[in-house]
Amino acid sequence: MKAFIRIYSLSVLLALAFVTQASGQSVGNSNSKTNRDTKTTTVRKTVYNKVPSTKVTYKTPMRKVVSVRSVPNKKVIKYKGQDYYYANNKYYTQSSGRYIEIAPKIGFRLNSLPSGYKRVNYNNYNYYNAQGVFYVQINNEYEVVEPELGTIVYELPEDYEKVAIDGMEYYEYASILYEKVQINGTRAYEVVGFIDME
């Protein structure tokens, strides 16, 4: 009888060990499988909400600030009591009688979208992306906004910059930080944070 109890107990322990190992393997394998319709990305880097500009290192030398004497066919944008200008899909401020190109400020509004915009849908938000600037429609206007973290675009403007934060490489345009990812075998860029310029 004792021998039977030992054999029975040993069988139960072996069965439990086998079940535990098999379930552990199936959990590990389920995370590594990818469905053709799901997003597959490279190893995730740190997600930032706002990064102080002092922590950002640009890979290329600082560009010279270029100013122009005039901006033809410009539209005036009033924002927080100051005049800004929009023409040829670019934003400007005025200083000493000259116009200096700037990144648009969150809250700028236009009556119509810039040419070449693309729709970007994320988390039930409908964005319009034009030359790296995100807009949402508010009544009959289009307002510059920060996209949600995780928003995906498939191309960046030509004058994006490579930056490093805590030793990790990212892409920056208009103070938006992107990480390069793969989605169904296609290169894309995911919004992972914003540079706080103040």
Order of alpha helices (4+ residues) and beta strands (2+ residues): alpha-beta-beta-beta-beta-beta-beta-beta-beta-beta-beta-beta-beta-beta-beta-beta-beta-beta
